């Protein structure tokens, strides 16, 4: 075999290897506690505990969301599971909307709400007393629809391909709401989560780790 033919063969094999490599950044799993992305058999399993009304969580997503997928998840060495910590009715409403639809829609929904947090939190802070009353009285689904309407969530979900009927259907799903709340309470009990964002690696809460810098210091040595 000539050098040219050998080089072409090696190049073709390399292309095939890349094409056959799993796309872990697009591998989604719905878990008992939340949603995971990445290699289900990854040796390092990271859990991220998030509250959507937490400004530190929004900052973390802006700073680290893309980097985690590129540096850790795509390598197949780390899977990342997001679990909810519910602090208030707005938090629950957003969590229900991130869970709206197929499992592969969760992470894009999750990212959208965190990266736009400044916008809708400003609306919440400017809400009238009458609006806030609607958020805390009457049937639960009606409260969540009122929050979604007042904070512009219907328009946000429309950019993700959801109709108003789709959103209302998700906000009326009491079973999902109960699961989210129950899981949030269990996270506090099982893992001892007291603030967000918090992180667990292979089932153990990382004490005092709440920032991207601190998380990298805790996780990177495990990947070497």
C-alpha positions, -999 to 999 in steps of 0.1 A, spaced: 0 0 0 14 33 -10 19 61 15 -8 82 -1 -33 53 0 -24 46 36 -28 83 46 -62 84 29 -73 52 47 -61 66 81 -79 99 75 -111 81 65 -109 59 96 -105 90 118 -136 106 102 -156 74 108 -144 73 144 -155 109 150 -189 103 133 -194 72 155 -186 89 188 -216 94 210 -229 129 212 -231 130 250 -242 167 250 -274 156 233 -280 125 254 -309 132 278 -323 110 307 -353 118 329 -344 106 364 -364 101 396 -351 134 409 -348 155 378 -332 156 344 -297 145 334 -275 151 303 -245 131 293 -231 96 294 -253 75 318 -223 54 326 -200 84 334 -178 77 364 -184 112 377 -220 120 383 -227 157 391 -260 169 406 -268 206 403 -294 219 428 -311 249 413 -337 275 422 -350 296 393 -355 327 415 -319 325 428 -297 351 411 -266 331 419 -280 302 399 -286 324 369 -250 337 372 -237 302 374 -256 291 343 -244 322 324 -208 315 334 -206 277 334 -235 262 315 -218 260 281 -184 252 295 -197 222 315 -212 207 284 -181 213 263 -154 204 288 -171 177 309 -202 163 294 -191 158 258 -161 139 269 -183 112 284 -165 116 317 -193 136 335 -230 134 335 -250 164 349 -283 161 366 -304 192 374 -327 190 405 -351 216 417 -351 235 449 -384 253 452 -385 285 472 -417 302 461 -447 300 437 -428 317 409 -400 291 413 -425 263 410 -442 278 380 -409 280 361 -399 245 372 -432 232 358 -426 250 325 -390 236 322 -406 201 326 -431 208 299 -429 184 270 -404 157 260 -373 150 281 -350 165 254 -367 199 259 -359 203 295 -323 216 293 -331 242 266 -361 254 287 -339 254 318 -312 275 302 -338 299 286 -354 308 320 -321 312 338 -305 334 312 -335 356 310 -340 358 348 -332 395 351 -361 403 328 -388 383 345 -376 390 380 -379 427 372 -415 421 363 -421 402 395 -406 430 416 -428 456 398 -460 435 402 -490 452 418 -507 441 449 -536 428 428 -513 407 407 -496 392 437 -530 384 452 -538 363 420 -506 344 426 -516 332 460 -553 327 459 -578 305 440 -572 271 423 -535 262 420 -535 260 382 -551 295 380 -523 309 402 -496 294 380 -513 308 349 -515 342 365 -478 341 372 -470 329 337 -492 357 322 -479 385 344 -442 376 340 -443 370 303 -438 333 304 -463 325 276 -442 346 252 -410 329 263 -424 295 258 -437 305 224 -401 311 213 -395 274 222 -424 262 200 -451 260 227 -487 272 222 -507 288 249 -527 256 251 -495 236 256 -484 259 284 -518 258 301 -518 220 299 -485 218 316 -495 243 343 -526 222 351 -506 190 357 -509 185 395 -489 153 394 -459 171 380 -463 199 405 -464 174 434 -434 155 421 -413 187 418 -423 198 453 -417 164 469 -383 161 452 -373 195 463 -381 186 499 -363 153 496 -332 170 483 -330 191 514 -335 160 536 -313 135 517 -285 158 506 -287 185 532 -290 213 506 -295 246 523 -287 271 495 -284 273 457 -266 266 435 -253 235 454 -236 205 440 -232 168 447 -207 144 431 -214 107 431 -241 112 457 -222 134 482 -229 171 487 -198 193 481 -196 214 512 -191 251 506 -191 247 468 -214 273 452 -194 289 423 -179 277 390 -144 282 402 -150 262 433 -168 235 413 -139 231 389 -114 228 418 -136 200 432 -143 181 399 -113 185 377 -89 164 398 -114 135 395 -111 135 357 -73 132 355 
